[in-house]
């Protein structure tokens, strides 16, 4: 299941390190599927269960995502946020 969330963030550009530092205290983390050219910041909406997520996708427009890159060297453009639900199979 995927539901888009209209947002004033969509299409805006931000310094990645500043954006990340502002969203991490609110429960967001860099999604595990990031690449040097883009990724998403994800926040669980259902606590420890972690099946419903708010995802803010982004594309790099200047620089690249790199843990060793100096701060303020990566500019990202925000895509349309969405809520998704992961269903996990338990057992075989």
C-alpha distance (Angstrom), angle and dihedral (degrees) to the residues before:
residue distance angle dihedral
X1 . . .
X2 3.80 . .
X3 3.81 127.3 .
X4 3.81 121.1 -176.0
X5 3.80 117.4 -136.1
X6 3.81 116.6 -149.2
X7 3.80 107.6 -132.5
X8 3.79 141.3 174.4
X9 3.82 86.0 -132.0
X10 3.80 92.9 68.6
X11 3.80 111.2 109.7
X12 3.81 95.0 8.2
X13 3.78 122.2 125.9
X14 3.81 123.7 -134.6
X15 3.77 140.3 173.5
X16 3.80 101.1 -98.8
X17 3.81 96.8 -139.0
X18 3.81 92.0 50.1
X19 3.82 92.1 46.6
X20 3.80 91.8 48.7
X21 3.81 92.8 47.2
X22 3.83 90.4 51.6
X23 3.82 94.9 48.0
X24 3.83 101.3 40.2
X25 3.84 94.0 72.5
X26 3.82 86.5 54.1
X27 3.80 92.4 57.8
X28 3.81 101.0 -92.5
X29 3.79 122.8 134.9
X30 3.77 134.3 180.0
X31 3.81 105.9 -89.8
X32 3.79 116.6 -117.0
X33 3.80 92.7 -119.8
X34 3.83 95.9 69.2
X35 3.78 123.2 134.7
X36 3.81 132.0 -172.1
X37 3.83 88.9 -92.6
X38 3.79 100.9 45.9
X39 3.76 150.4 -29.2
X40 3.78 141.2 158.6
X41 3.77 142.3 -91.3
X42 3.80 109.6 -131.0
X43 3.80 133.2 -163.3
X44 3.80 125.8 -172.9
X45 3.80 111.5 -126.9
X46 3.80 96.6 -169.2
X47 3.80 103.1 50.6
X48 3.79 119.2 -131.4
X49 3.79 93.0 -2.6
X50 3.83 88.8 70.3
X51 3.78 98.8 -168.9
X52 3.84 99.1 116.6
X53 3.80 118.1 59.3
X54 3.78 139.1 179.8
X55 3.81 106.8 -142.6
X56 3.80 125.4 -165.8
X57 3.81 107.3 -166.7
X58 3.80 122.3 -158.2
X59 3.78 141.7 179.6
X60 3.78 124.5 -146.1
X61 3.83 112.1 -116.5
X62 3.83 98.4 172.8
X63 3.81 125.7 26.6
X64 3.79 122.0 -13.2
X65 3.77 139.4 -88.8
X66 3.76 104.4 -93.1
X67 3.81 127.8 149.1
X68 3.81 88.5 -141.7
X69 3.83 95.5 49.5
X70 3.79 115.0 112.9
X71 3.82 116.1 -106.5
X72 3.80 116.2 -91.5
X73 3.80 92.6 27.0
X74 3.81 98.1 102.5
X75 3.81 123.8 68.8
X76 3.81 118.2 -171.2
X77 3.81 134.0 -168.2
X78 3.79 116.0 -140.8
X79 3.80 119.9 -127.9
X80 3.80 125.3 -155.8
X81 3.82 110.2 -63.5
X82 3.78 118.8 -128.0
X83 3.78 142.4 -177.2
X84 3.77 117.8 -125.4
X85 3.75 135.5 -178.0
X86 3.78 123.7 -143.9
X87 3.77 115.9 -155.1
X88 3.79 112.4 -157.5
X89 3.77 122.8 -157.3
X90 3.77 112.5 -132.7
X91 3.77 119.5 -152.3
X92 3.79 121.8 -6.6
